[in-house]
Amino acid sequence: MAKINKNYNKLQAGYLFSEITKRTKAFQTNNPGVEIMRLGIGNTTEALPPSIIKGLRIGVEKLAQASTYTGYTDEQGDKRLRQALSDRYKKRGISAGAAEIFISDGAKPDTANIQSIFDVKSTVAVQDPVYPVYVDSNIIAGKKEIYYMVCEEKNGFIPSPPGKKVDLIYLCSPNNPTGAVATKAQLKKFVDYALNFKSIIIFDAAYSEYIQDPKLPRSIYEIPGSSKCAIEINSFSKSAGFTGVRLGWTVVPIGLITETSGPGKVNELWNRRQTTMFNGASNIAQEGGLAALSLEGQRECKKIIEYYMDNAKVIKQGLKSLGIVVFGGMNAPYLWIKTPRSLSSWEFFDKLLSEAHVVGTPGSGFGPHGEGYFRFSAFGHKENVQKAVRNIKKNLKL
C-alpha cells in the first residue's frame, strides 16, 4: 500500500511566496484597476546583456546543425564552463579545480539536494531568519533536529556558531533576507568550529557579486582551512540575470572530510548523486554562462548589478526619510526593516498593500526571529521602484 511522505505535513501551512501571491491576488480582485508595485520577491527584471544573448544564440545554433549538435553532455557540466569557473576562483586567490565544480540548474535545487548525501540523522544548523528552502528541504528529508542560530540587531544579523555540536551548517552571505554580510573574522569562527567538530558548512554565495566593500569575503574559501569543511553553492541567477535561464554551480572540494570519511569521499558522493539523478544543465544555458564569464560579459553584468544597487539606495533613502529603521542594501540587493509601530510582519504587509499598493515580504516568513521585520527587494525596473517609494512616502500612514 502506497503511503505519502508525512514529513510534508510538518511544513508551514503555506510556502511564504505562495501566501504573498494569494493575498496580493485577493486585494487585486477587491480593488480592480489599482496598480500593484512589487518590492517583494527577489526576481530579476532587466534584459540579459548582449554578450550573454549572443552566447545563448550560439547554444541554439549548435543544435541546428548535426555537426555541432549535442545531446546529453557531462552531468558534472561543460568542461569549458567548469574550467572557466576554476580560473575565476584562481584569479581571486582560491584553488578550486574543475573536478571540484559541478554545474547545475540553479543554487536553490543544490541547496535542497546537497543534504541527501549526508546521514538522515544529521543535526542541521540554520540562520534565523533564514531562506525557507534550507529548513523545508531538511524537514522533507526527515531530519529530526534543526538548530536555529539567532540573527538579530544586536549581533548585526550575523550569528555565532552553534552552542552545541551539529553536523551541517547552512550559511548565506550576503544574507537573504537580512542583507547582512559576514566578515572574514566571523566566517573564521564557523570554519574553526567546523574543523573542530568535523562538521560541514553549506555556504550559499548566490549574492556574492553584490558585495561592494572589498574587505568583505565573497567566498568561504577565502578563509584558511575552509576547503576541508565547506561546500560552496553559487548561481548565475542574480549576478547575470539567469533566474529564468537556470544555471548555477556547487564546489565540493576533494579535501573535504567528515566524521566518518576522509578526503575525496564527499566529492565522490555528490558526483554519484548528480550522475544518478541529474542529466546535466541545459547546453544552451551553459553557453550563456560561458559568455557571462567572459571579460565583456563581466563588464555587462557589473552594470546590471550597479543598476539594482542604485534601486537599493532609492528604497533605503525613501524609507529612512519616514523614520523607518533600515538594514542592508549596502552589499546586498535586500533591505531589512523594523516594522513601524510594533506592527507584526503580516500586519505591515497588509497595511503597505492597502495604503501604498506596494508588495514586500513579511519577515516572519523567514523564521521566528524575522517577526517584527520586513524585507524589500531592489530587483525591479528603476521607474517602478521610484514610483513605489513615492507611493510609500505619500500614502503610508505612520
Residue, then its C-alpha position, 0 to 999 in steps of 0.5 A: m500500500a502506497k503511503i505519502n511522505k508525512n514529513y510534508n505535513k510538518l511544513q508551514a501551512g503555506y510556502l511564504f511566496s505562495e501566501i504573498t501571491k494569494r493575498t496580493k491576488a485577493f486585494q487585486t480582485n477587491n480593488p480592480g484597476v489599482e496598480i500593484m508595485r512589487l518590492g517583494i520577491g527577489n526576481t530579476t527584471e532587466a534584459l540579459p546583456p548582449s554578450i550573454i544573448k549572443g552566447l545563448r544564440i550560439g547554444v541554439e545554433k549548435l543544435a541546428q546543425a548535426s555537426t555541432y549538435t549535442g545531446y546529453t553532455d557531462e552531468q558534472g557540466d561543460k568542461r569549458l564552463r567548469q574550467a572557466l569557473s576554476d580560473r575565476y576562483k584562481k584569479r581571486g586567490i582560491s584553488a578550486g579545480a574543475a573536478e571540484i565544480f559541478i554545474s547545475d540548474g540553479a543554487k536553490p535545487d543544490t541547496a535542497n539536494i546537497q543534504s541527501i548525501f549526508d546521514v538522515k540523522s544529521t543535526v542541521a544548523v540554520q540562520d534565523p531568519v533564514y531562506p525557507v528552502y534550507v529548513d523545508s528541504n531538511i524537514i522533507a528529508g526527515k531530519k529530526e533536529i534543526y538548530y536555529m542560530v539567532c540573527e538579530e540587531k544586536n549581533g548585526f544579523i550575523p550569528s555565532p556558531p552553534g552552542k552545541k555540536v551539529d553536523l551541517i551548517y547552512l550559511c548565506s552571505p550576503n544574507n537573504p533576507t537580512g542583507a547582512v554580510a559576514t566578515k572574514a573574522q566571523l566566517k573564521k569562527f564557523v570554519d574553526y568550529a567546523l574543523n573542530f567538530k568535523s562538521i560541514i558548512i553549506f555556504d550559499a554565495a548566490y549574492s556574492e557579486y553584490i558585495q561592494d566593500p572589498k574587505l568583505p569575503r565573497s567566498i568561504y574559501e577565502i578563509p584558511g582551512s575552509s576547503k576541508c569543511a565547506i561546500e560552496i553553492n553559487s548561481f548565475s541567477k542574480s549576478a547575470g540575470f539567469t533566474g529564468v535561464r537556470l544555471g548555477w554551480t556547487v564546489v565540493p572540494i576533494g579535501l573535504i572530510t567528515e566524521t566518518s570519511g576522509p578526503g575525496k569521499v564527499n566529492e565522490l558522493w555528490n558526483r554519484r548523486q548528480t550522475t544518478m539523478f541529474n542529466g546535466a544543465s541545459n547546453i544552451a544555458q551553459e553557453g550563456g554562462l560561458a559568455a557571462l564569464s567572459l571579460e565583456g560579459q563581466r563588464e555587462c553584468k557589473k552594470i546590471i548589478e550597479y543598476y539594482m544597487d542604485n534601486a537599493k539606495v532609492i528604497k533605503q533613502g525613501l524609507k529612512s526619510l519616514g523614520i523607518v529603521v533600515f538594514g542592508g542594501m549596502n552589499a546586498p540587493y535586500l533591505w531589512i526593516k523594523t516594522p513601524r509601530s510594533l506592527s507584526s510582519w503580516e500586519f505591515f504587509d497588509k497595511l503597505l498593500s492597502e495604503a501604498h499598493v506596494v508588495g514586500t515580504p513579511g519577515s516572519g516568513f523567514g523564521p521566528h526571529g524575522e517577526g517584527y521585520f520586513r524585507f524589500s527587494a531592489f530587483g525591479h525596473k528603476e521607474n517602478v521602484q521610484k514610483a513605489v517609494r513615492n507611493i510609500k512616502k505619500n500614502l503610508k500612514l505612520 
